[in-house]
Amino acid sequence: MSTWTNDELMETIEDLVRQFAYPTVKNGVPCLTTGGLSTLEGAFAVLGWDDPHLCPEGACEAEGCTDWATCGTPTPDGYKWLCGTHFQEVARS
């Protein structure tokens, strides 16, 4: 049986939350929420996160866009993380 460090456990919990929590936008900032699921509520509590948890790093990198970035792609300005709408715009050009 392997022994996990506290840091490894916390990192794993955060990875799980980032995979399964519900993405939304609050006041123009991407965030994650538990959606009222008790397991996610417990994980947020362990991480010390508010619900919703603000994730500005998850925003689309197109100027003025506050939607969640869903994919990354090369652009004329370098590699960017974009929402579906802005990804399609880049793909068409």
Secondary structure, DSSP 4 states (H G I P E B T S, - for coil): -----HHHHHHHHHHHHHHHSEEEEETTEEEEE-TT-HHHHHHHHHHT--SSEE-GGGB--STT--SBP-EEEEETTEEEEE-HHHHHHHHH-
